[in-house]
Amino acid sequence: MTERISCLIADDQAMVREGFGALLAAQPGITVAALAADGAEAVTLARRTRPDVVLMDVRMPVLDGLAATRELLQASRGEPAPRVLMLTTFDLDEYVYEALRAGASGFLLKDAPAAELVHAVRVVAAGDALLAPSVTRRLIEDFASRPRPGSQRQHDMRAAALLTPREAEVLTLIARGMSNAEISASLVIAEQTTKTHVGRILMKLGLRDRAQAVVFAYESGLVTPGE
């Protein structure tokens, strides 16, 4: 990316948010727009500073990270919405399941190496979902295996029927954590063709990004957890 990535960090622990802020501010091409001590402050500051990426702690006072994410993404209709990267202390945090459905683009453990945090910000800012860490795949498969209301599953199945066979194939590979380059190599097609397929999939299904595409693939039954 040639443009600078603007970030907002929301965490109720001062040492965490200031430490992450100092780390990111020292990276080329990244600026820190604001620091927030709770979810409500994160929403207020995000509306004021319009960051590209919000690093959102899951557990915070006043307004937790899940509620703040919903409020941010719902309130941004008609305007570019920030990408939300959830931060959690636990590798199986109950909130994370709902965070994906709320539109979060990825999540990361707070004790991840510094380089991984910087990489995560860049990946999410570029419009991709953060699906690389093993914890992400485990979480997605775990929540996707939970029973869903029959009406919702039927709705998802009807939506999936709108996809062409090739688009369904690409979506399956996205759900398995493959990047565009890996999908292109697997299907022996140009990477630009893969990008076109991904864009059409998101448009047809009304999804924000690859994270929601993974959720949809599991919940519609297109992909079976653990396969």
Helices and strands as residue ranges (DSSP letters): E 5-10, H 14-25, E 30-36, H 39-49, E 53-57, H 65-75, E 83-88, H 94-102, E 106-109, H 114-125, H 134-144, H 150-160, H 165-175, H 180-187, H 191-205, H 210-219
